[in-house]
Amino acid sequence: MKRPRQPGRSASATSPRRLLQAVEPVIAAATLKPSQLLALQAFEVAVRLGSFKASAQSLNLSPSAVSHRIRKLEQALGVVLFARTHRAIEPTAEGKALAAATGRAFSELARVGSPALGRPGRQRLRLKVLPMFGSAWLIPRLAGFMTKHPDVDLAIESSSRNVDFDTEAFDAGISVGDGNFQGLTAHHLAEIRTTPVAAPAFARRLKLREPRDLRRAALIHVTTFPAAWPLWLKHAGVPELKPVRTISVDSFVAAIQAAEQGIGVALGLEPFIIERERLGAICRPLPFAHPTGSYWLVHPPGAQRNRALQVFKRWLLNELPEQRA
């Protein structure tokens, strides 16, 4: 069992490195045809986004064009890169090995090609942020950061998946976990607790006072966190509860929006529902909150040299109340 790392400490990989045999240097890109470079790009995006359809949208291609490029790549390499089903794609062992290499290569190209490079006096920071943290906490405070640090340009991408620095071109990320991020430096930001939320009128109409009363409501699930409601119901003592219906959305942000419209009961994430609650858009009909991990600022150890990251980190930790001395 792995020991949890202390916040702010980096964890280094323990596996032995393979010895590299010297070979004649070659310029790899010069040995690849343009069609193969395009195929590698399609492959990298498909692995990162998890589908040919999403890859096609990102590259402004048709799904069949992406599939064709990857099949050509498989033929050229003589291996199968994806296990295909009618609903999903999953990289094979060979695909995962290639993805590790292409992800690092494209990420490094993206970093080198950063628009901020070559602009004297300016720094650029690329962040991958979980949607609820971004919309409910970070975005409302960005004006204050920009006023204090006008020389830092922020590029923020929202995603329900934690950042993968091997395959994505980010300097840092806001991730969810227990602090055990192998090979990364992690700083604790806030504990996460889930609690049911609903529109006040909706909660009054259904007389939601105890956990078992949720059987009268529609429960709004988040597809990327399917265990959230079962864990909360188990913690609240009603693991077998069957609601009148269930509704699924793709993020906690969408779930809160649906709850505000009186569609059903969603799981809100403390402490990021406080503002919507203060405005009266939602309420907490039940006094039960379940701990489900924490938000962390994560980055590779080498990113310590990134001045923009250091500036953002100091500002972020100072803004979060529990981090103040």
C-alpha positions as a Markdown table, in Angstrom:
| # | Residue | x | y | z |
|---|---|---|---|---|
| 1 | Met | 0.0 | 0.0 | 0.0 |
| 2 | Lys | 1.4 | 3.4 | -1.0 |
| 3 | Arg | 2.0 | 6.0 | 1.6 |
| 4 | Pro | 0.2 | 9.3 | 1.0 |
| 5 | Arg | 2.7 | 12.0 | 0.2 |
| 6 | Gln | 2.8 | 15.2 | 2.2 |
| 7 | Pro | 1.6 | 18.4 | 0.4 |
| 8 | Gly | 4.2 | 20.2 | -1.5 |
| 9 | Arg | 6.6 | 17.2 | -1.7 |
| 10 | Ser | 7.4 | 15.6 | -5.0 |
| 11 | Ala | 7.4 | 11.8 | -5.6 |
| 12 | Ser | 9.9 | 10.4 | -8.0 |
| 13 | Ala | 9.6 | 7.3 | -10.0 |
| 14 | Thr | 11.4 | 4.3 | -8.5 |
| 15 | Ser | 11.6 | 1.9 | -11.5 |
| 16 | Pro | 15.1 | 1.4 | -12.8 |
| 17 | Arg | 16.0 | 3.2 | -16.0 |
| 18 | Arg | 17.0 | 1.1 | -19.0 |
| 19 | Leu | 20.4 | 1.6 | -20.4 |
| 20 | Leu | 20.4 | 3.2 | -23.8 |
| 21 | Gln | 22.6 | 1.8 | -26.5 |
| 22 | Ala | 24.4 | 4.4 | -28.6 |
| 23 | Val | 23.2 | 4.7 | -32.2 |
| 24 | Glu | 23.9 | 6.9 | -35.2 |
| 25 | Pro | 21.9 | 10.1 | -34.8 |
| 26 | Val | 19.0 | 10.6 | -37.2 |
| 27 | Ile | 16.5 | 13.3 | -37.7 |
| 28 | Ala | 13.3 | 11.4 | -37.0 |
| 29 | Ala | 10.9 | 13.8 | -38.6 |
| 30 | Ala | 12.8 | 13.8 | -41.9 |
| 31 | Thr | 12.2 | 10.0 | -42.2 |
| 32 | Leu | 8.4 | 10.4 | -41.9 |
| 33 | Lys | 6.1 | 11.2 | -44.7 |
| 34 | Pro | 3.6 | 14.1 | -44.2 |
| 35 | Ser | 0.7 | 11.5 | -44.2 |
| 36 | Gln | 2.4 | 9.7 | -41.3 |
| 37 | Leu | 2.9 | 12.9 | -39.3 |
| 38 | Leu | -0.8 | 13.6 | -39.8 |
| 39 | Ala | -1.7 | 10.1 | -38.8 |
| 40 | Leu | 0.4 | 10.4 | -35.6 |
| 41 | Gln | -1.4 | 13.6 | -34.8 |
| 42 | Ala | -4.8 | 12.0 | -35.3 |
| 43 | Phe | -3.7 | 9.0 | -33.1 |
| 44 | Glu | -2.4 | 11.3 | -30.3 |
| 45 | Val | -5.7 | 13.3 | -30.2 |
| 46 | Ala | -7.8 | 10.2 | -30.3 |
| 47 | Val | -6.0 | 8.7 | -27.3 |
| 48 | Arg | -6.2 | 12.0 | -25.4 |
| 49 | Leu | -9.9 | 12.6 | -26.1 |
| 50 | Gly | -11.0 | 8.9 | -25.9 |
| 51 | Ser | -12.8 | 8.7 | -29.2 |
| 52 | Phe | -12.5 | 9.1 | -33.0 |
| 53 | Lys | -15.5 | 11.4 | -33.0 |
| 54 | Ala | -14.0 | 13.8 | -30.5 |
| 55 | Ser | -10.7 | 13.7 | -32.3 |
| 56 | Ala | -12.4 | 14.5 | -35.6 |
| 57 | Gln | -14.1 | 17.5 | -34.1 |
| 58 | Ser | -10.9 | 18.8 | -32.6 |
| 59 | Leu | -9.0 | 18.4 | -36.0 |
| 60 | Asn | -11.9 | 19.6 | -38.2 |
| 61 | Leu | -12.1 | 16.2 | -39.9 |
| 62 | Ser | -14.7 | 13.5 | -40.3 |
| 63 | Pro | -14.6 | 10.5 | -38.0 |
| 64 | Ser | -14.0 | 8.3 | -41.0 |
| 65 | Ala | -11.0 | 10.4 | -42.0 |
| 66 | Val | -9.5 | 10.0 | -38.5 |
| 67 | Ser | -10.2 | 6.2 | -38.6 |
| 68 | His | -8.6 | 6.0 | -42.0 |
| 69 | Arg | -5.4 | 7.8 | -40.9 |
| 70 | Ile | -5.1 | 5.6 | -37.9 |
| 71 | Arg | -5.6 | 2.4 | -39.9 |
| 72 | Lys | -2.9 | 3.5 | -42.3 |
| 73 | Leu | -0.6 | 4.1 | -39.3 |
| 74 | Glu | -1.4 | 0.6 | -38.0 |
| 75 | Gln | -0.5 | -0.9 | -41.4 |
| 76 | Ala | 2.8 | 1.1 | -41.5 |
| 77 | Leu | 3.8 | 0.0 | -38.0 |
| 78 | Gly | 2.4 | -3.6 | -38.3 |
| 79 | Val | 0.6 | -3.4 | -35.0 |
| 80 | Val | -3.0 | -2.8 | -33.8 |
| 81 | Leu | -3.1 | 0.4 | -31.8 |
| 82 | Phe | -6.8 | 0.4 | -30.7 |
| 83 | Ala | -9.2 | -2.3 | -29.5 |
| 84 | Arg | -12.4 | -1.1 | -31.1 |
| 85 | Thr | -16.0 | -1.7 | -30.0 |
| 86 | His | -19.2 | -0.3 | -31.3 |
| 87 | Arg | -19.2 | 2.3 | -28.5 |
| 88 | Ala | -15.6 | 3.0 | -27.5 |
| 89 | Ile | -11.9 | 2.7 | -28.3 |
| 90 | Glu | -9.2 | 1.5 | -26.0 |
| 91 | Pro | -5.5 | 1.7 | -26.7 |
| 92 | Thr | -3.8 | -1.7 | -26.9 |
| 93 | Ala | -0.5 | -2.3 | -25.1 |
| 94 | Glu | 1.3 | -1.2 | -28.3 |
| 95 | Gly | -1.0 | 1.8 | -28.6 |
| 96 | Lys | -0.3 | 2.9 | -25.0 |
| 97 | Ala | 3.5 | 2.7 | -25.6 |
| 98 | Leu | 3.2 | 4.8 | -28.7 |
| 99 | Ala | 0.8 | 7.3 | -27.0 |
| 100 | Ala | 3.4 | 7.9 | -24.3 |
| 101 | Ala | 6.0 | 8.9 | -26.9 |
| 102 | Thr | 3.7 | 10.9 | -29.1 |
| 103 | Gly | 2.1 | 12.6 | -26.1 |
| 104 | Arg | 5.4 | 13.8 | -24.8 |
| 105 | Ala | 6.5 | 14.9 | -28.3 |
| 106 | Phe | 3.3 | 16.9 | -29.1 |
| 107 | Ser | 3.2 | 18.4 | -25.6 |
| 108 | Glu | 6.8 | 19.6 | -25.9 |
| 109 | Leu | 6.0 | 21.1 | -29.4 |
| 110 | Ala | 3.0 | 22.9 | -27.9 |
| 111 | Arg | 5.2 | 24.3 | -25.1 |
| 112 | Val | 7.9 | 25.5 | -27.4 |
| 113 | Gly | 5.3 | 27.1 | -29.7 |
| 114 | Ser | 3.6 | 29.0 | -26.8 |
| 115 | Pro | 2.5 | 32.4 | -28.1 |
| 116 | Ala | 4.0 | 34.1 | -25.1 |
| 117 | Leu | 7.5 | 33.0 | -26.0 |
| 118 | Gly | 9.5 | 35.9 | -27.6 |
| 119 | Arg | 7.4 | 38.5 | -25.9 |
| 120 | Pro | 9.8 | 40.3 | -23.5 |
| 121 | Gly | 8.6 | 40.7 | -19.9 |
| 122 | Arg | 5.6 | 38.4 | -20.3 |
| 123 | Gln | 5.0 | 34.9 | -18.9 |
| 124 | Arg | 2.4 | 32.4 | -20.0 |
| 125 | Leu | 0.8 | 29.7 | -17.8 |
| 126 | Arg | -1.3 | 26.8 | -19.2 |
| 127 | Leu | -3.7 | 25.3 | -16.7 |
| 128 | Lys | -6.0 | 22.3 | -16.8 |
| 129 | Val | -8.8 | 22.9 | -14.3 |
| 130 | Leu | -11.7 | 20.7 | -13.1 |
| 131 | Pro | -15.0 | 22.4 | -14.1 |
| 132 | Met | -16.6 | 23.1 | -10.7 |
| 133 | Phe | -13.4 | 24.6 | -9.3 |
| 134 | Gly | -13.0 | 26.7 | -12.4 |
| 135 | Ser | -16.5 | 28.0 | -12.7 |
| 136 | Ala | -17.4 | 28.4 | -9.0 |
| 137 | Trp | -14.1 | 29.6 | -7.6 |
| 138 | Leu | -11.3 | 30.4 | -10.0 |
| 139 | Ile | -13.0 | 32.3 | -12.8 |
| 140 | Pro | -14.8 | 34.8 | -10.4 |
| 141 | Arg | -11.4 | 35.7 | -8.9 |
| 142 | Leu | -9.4 | 36.0 | -12.0 |
| 143 | Ala | -9.9 | 39.7 | -12.4 |
| 144 | Gly | -8.1 | 40.2 | -9.1 |
| 145 | Phe | -5.2 | 38.0 | -10.2 |
| 146 | Met | -4.9 | 39.8 | -13.6 |
| 147 | Thr | -4.9 | 43.2 | -11.8 |
| 148 | Lys | -2.0 | 42.1 | -9.5 |
| 149 | His | 0.0 | 40.3 | -12.2 |
| 150 | Pro | -0.6 | 42.0 | -15.6 |
| 151 | Asp | 2.6 | 40.4 | -17.0 |
| 152 | Val | 1.1 | 36.8 | -16.7 |
| 153 | Asp | -1.0 | 35.4 | -19.5 |
| 154 | Leu | -3.3 | 32.5 | -18.4 |
| 155 | Ala | -4.5 | 29.8 | -20.7 |
| 156 | Ile | -7.2 | 27.7 | -18.9 |
| 157 | Glu | -8.8 | 24.6 | -20.2 |
| 158 | Ser | -11.7 | 22.9 | -18.3 |
| 159 | Ser | -12.0 | 19.1 | -18.2 |
| 160 | Ser | -13.5 | 16.5 | -15.9 |
| 161 | Arg | -10.3 | 14.5 | -16.1 |
| 162 | Asn | -7.1 | 15.1 | -14.1 |
| 163 | Val | -4.2 | 16.5 | -16.1 |
| 164 | Asp | -1.8 | 14.0 | -17.7 |
| 165 | Phe | 1.5 | 15.7 | -18.2 |
| 166 | Asp | 2.9 | 12.9 | -20.3 |
| 167 | Thr | 0.4 | 13.5 | -23.0 |
| 168 | Glu | -0.9 | 17.1 | -22.4 |
| 169 | Ala | 0.8 | 20.4 | -22.9 |
| 170 | Phe | 0.0 | 22.0 | -19.5 |
| 171 | Asp | 2.3 | 23.6 | -17.0 |
| 172 | Ala | 0.0 | 22.8 | -14.0 |
| 173 | Gly | -3.4 | 21.5 | -13.1 |
| 174 | Ile | -6.1 | 21.5 | -10.5 |
| 175 | Ser | -6.8 | 17.8 | -9.8 |
| 176 | Val | -8.8 | 15.7 | -7.5 |
| 177 | Gly | -7.3 | 13.0 | -5.3 |
| 178 | Asp | -5.8 | 12.0 | -2.0 |
| 179 | Gly | -2.5 | 13.7 | -2.6 |
| 180 | Asn | -0.7 | 10.7 | -3.9 |
| 181 | Phe | 0.2 | 12.0 | -7.4 |
| 182 | Gln | 3.2 | 9.8 | -8.5 |
| 183 | Gly | 6.1 | 11.8 | -9.8 |
| 184 | Leu | 4.4 | 15.2 | -9.3 |
| 185 | Thr | 4.5 | 18.1 | -6.8 |
| 186 | Ala | 1.1 | 18.6 | -5.1 |
| 187 | His | -0.2 | 21.4 | -2.9 |
| 188 | His | -3.5 | 20.9 | -1.0 |
| 189 | Leu | -6.2 | 23.5 | -1.9 |
| 190 | Ala | -9.5 | 22.4 | -0.3 |
| 191 | Glu | -11.3 | 19.4 | 1.0 |
| 192 | Ile | -14.3 | 18.3 | -1.1 |
| 193 | Arg | -17.6 | 17.2 | 0.5 |
| 194 | Thr | -20.7 | 16.2 | -1.4 |
| 195 | Thr | -24.2 | 17.3 | -0.2 |
| 196 | Pro | -27.6 | 17.2 | -1.9 |
| 197 | Val | -28.8 | 20.6 | -3.3 |
| 198 | Ala | -32.0 | 21.6 | -4.9 |
| 199 | Ala | -34.0 | 24.7 | -5.8 |
| 200 | Pro | -35.7 | 26.0 | -2.6 |
| 201 | Ala | -39.2 | 25.7 | -4.0 |
| 202 | Phe | -38.5 | 22.2 | -5.2 |
| 203 | Ala | -37.2 | 21.1 | -1.8 |
| 204 | Arg | -40.3 | 22.6 | -0.1 |
| 205 | Arg | -42.7 | 21.0 | -2.5 |
| 206 | Leu | -41.3 | 17.5 | -2.0 |
| 207 | Lys | -40.8 | 18.0 | 1.7 |
| 208 | Leu | -37.2 | 16.9 | 1.7 |
| 209 | Arg | -36.1 | 16.7 | 5.3 |
| 210 | Glu | -34.5 | 13.2 | 5.7 |
| 211 | Pro | -32.3 | 11.1 | 3.3 |
| 212 | Arg | -35.2 | 8.7 | 2.7 |
| 213 | Asp | -37.3 | 11.5 | 1.4 |
| 214 | Leu | -35.1 | 11.6 | -1.7 |
| 215 | Arg | -37.1 | 8.6 | -3.1 |
| 216 | Arg | -39.7 | 11.2 | -4.1 |
| 217 | Ala | -37.2 | 13.2 | -6.2 |
| 218 | Ala | -35.3 | 12.8 | -9.4 |
| 219 | Leu | -31.6 | 12.4 | -8.6 |
| 220 | Ile | -29.2 | 14.1 | -11.0 |
| 221 | His | -26.1 | 12.0 | -11.7 |
| 222 | Val | -22.8 | 13.0 | -13.2 |
| 223 | Thr | -21.6 | 10.5 | -15.8 |
| 224 | Thr | -17.9 | 11.0 | -15.1 |
| 225 | Phe | -18.4 | 10.3 | -11.3 |
| 226 | Pro | -20.9 | 7.5 | -11.3 |
| 227 | Ala | -20.2 | 6.4 | -7.7 |
| 228 | Ala | -20.9 | 9.9 | -6.2 |
| 229 | Trp | -24.6 | 9.3 | -5.4 |
| 230 | Pro | -24.2 | 5.6 | -4.3 |
| 231 | Leu | -21.4 | 6.7 | -1.9 |
| 232 | Trp | -23.5 | 9.5 | -0.5 |
| 233 | Leu | -26.6 | 7.4 | 0.0 |
| 234 | Lys | -24.5 | 4.7 | 1.7 |
| 235 | His | -23.0 | 7.3 | 4.0 |
| 236 | Ala | -26.4 | 8.7 | 4.8 |
| 237 | Gly | -27.8 | 5.2 | 5.7 |
| 238 | Val | -30.1 | 4.6 | 2.8 |
| 239 | Pro | -27.9 | 2.6 | 0.3 |
| 240 | Glu | -30.9 | 0.9 | -1.3 |
| 241 | Leu | -32.9 | 4.0 | -1.9 |
| 242 | Lys | -34.7 | 4.0 | -5.3 |
| 243 | Pro | -35.6 | 7.5 | -6.6 |
| 244 | Val | -38.6 | 8.1 | -8.9 |
| 245 | Arg | -36.2 | 8.7 | -11.7 |
| 246 | Thr | -32.6 | 9.5 | -12.5 |
| 247 | Ile | -31.1 | 12.1 | -14.8 |
| 248 | Ser | -27.5 | 12.1 | -16.1 |
| 249 | Val | -25.4 | 15.0 | -17.1 |
| 250 | Asp | -21.7 | 15.3 | -17.9 |
| 251 | Ser | -20.4 | 17.6 | -15.1 |
| 252 | Phe | -21.1 | 18.9 | -11.6 |
| 253 | Val | -21.6 | 22.3 | -13.1 |
| 254 | Ala | -24.4 | 21.0 | -15.4 |
| 255 | Ala | -25.9 | 19.1 | -12.4 |
| 256 | Ile | -26.1 | 22.3 | -10.3 |
| 257 | Gln | -27.7 | 24.2 | -13.2 |
| 258 | Ala | -30.3 | 21.5 | -13.6 |
| 259 | Ala | -31.0 | 21.5 | -9.8 |
| 260 | Glu | -31.5 | 25.3 | -10.0 |
| 261 | Gln | -34.1 | 24.8 | -12.6 |
| 262 | Gly | -36.1 | 22.5 | -10.3 |
| 263 | Ile | -35.4 | 19.4 | -12.4 |
| 264 | Gly | -34.2 | 17.3 | -9.4 |
| 265 | Val | -31.7 | 17.0 | -6.6 |
| 266 | Ala | -28.0 | 17.2 | -7.4 |
| 267 | Leu | -24.9 | 16.6 | -5.4 |
| 268 | Gly | -23.1 | 19.9 | -4.8 |
| 269 | Leu | -19.5 | 20.1 | -3.9 |
| 270 | Glu | -18.6 | 22.0 | -0.8 |
| 271 | Pro | -17.1 | 24.6 | -0.5 |
| 272 | Phe | -17.9 | 25.7 | -4.1 |
| 273 | Ile | -21.7 | 25.9 | -3.8 |
| 274 | Ile | -21.7 | 28.6 | -1.1 |
| 275 | Glu | -22.1 | 31.5 | -3.5 |
| 276 | Arg | -25.1 | 29.9 | -5.3 |
| 277 | Glu | -26.6 | 29.1 | -1.9 |
| 278 | Arg | -26.1 | 32.7 | -0.7 |
| 279 | Leu | -27.9 | 34.0 | -3.8 |
| 280 | Gly | -30.9 | 31.7 | -3.1 |
| 281 | Ala | -30.5 | 29.7 | -6.3 |
| 282 | Ile | -30.1 | 26.4 | -4.4 |
| 283 | Cys | -30.4 | 25.2 | -0.8 |
| 284 | Arg | -29.2 | 22.2 | 1.2 |
| 285 | Pro | -32.4 | 20.4 | 2.3 |
| 286 | Leu | -30.4 | 17.7 | 4.2 |
| 287 | Pro | -27.7 | 18.3 | 6.8 |
| 288 | Phe | -25.4 | 15.5 | 5.5 |
| 289 | Ala | -22.1 | 16.0 | 3.8 |
| 290 | His | -19.7 | 13.2 | 2.7 |
| 291 | Pro | -15.9 | 13.7 | 2.3 |
| 292 | Thr | -14.8 | 12.6 | -1.2 |
| 293 | Gly | -11.2 | 13.8 | -1.5 |
| 294 | Ser | -9.5 | 17.1 | -2.1 |
| 295 | Tyr | -8.5 | 19.6 | -4.8 |
| 296 | Trp | -4.8 | 19.9 | -5.4 |
| 297 | Leu | -2.6 | 22.1 | -7.5 |
| 298 | Val | -0.2 | 19.7 | -9.3 |
| 299 | His | 2.8 | 20.2 | -11.5 |
| 300 | Pro | 6.0 | 18.4 | -12.5 |
| 301 | Pro | 8.9 | 19.1 | -10.2 |
| 302 | Gly | 10.8 | 20.8 | -13.0 |
| 303 | Ala | 8.0 | 23.4 | -13.3 |
| 304 | Gln | 9.4 | 25.1 | -10.2 |
| 305 | Arg | 11.5 | 27.2 | -12.6 |
| 306 | Asn | 8.4 | 28.6 | -14.2 |
| 307 | Arg | 8.0 | 32.1 | -12.8 |
| 308 | Ala | 4.4 | 32.4 | -13.9 |
| 309 | Leu | 3.5 | 29.2 | -12.0 |
| 310 | Gln | 5.2 | 30.4 | -8.9 |
| 311 | Val | 3.3 | 33.7 | -9.0 |
| 312 | Phe | 0.0 | 31.9 | -9.6 |
| 313 | Lys | 0.7 | 29.4 | -6.8 |
| 314 | Arg | 1.4 | 32.1 | -4.2 |
| 315 | Trp | -1.7 | 33.9 | -5.2 |
| 316 | Leu | -3.9 | 30.8 | -5.2 |
| 317 | Leu | -2.7 | 29.6 | -1.8 |
| 318 | Asn | -3.2 | 33.0 | -0.3 |
| 319 | Glu | -6.7 | 33.3 | -1.7 |
| 320 | Leu | -7.9 | 30.0 | -0.2 |
| 321 | Pro | -8.8 | 30.6 | 3.5 |
| 322 | Glu | -7.6 | 27.3 | 4.8 |
| 323 | Gln | -4.1 | 28.0 | 3.4 |
| 324 | Arg | -3.7 | 31.3 | 5.2 |
| 325 | Ala | -1.4 | 31.4 | 8.3 |
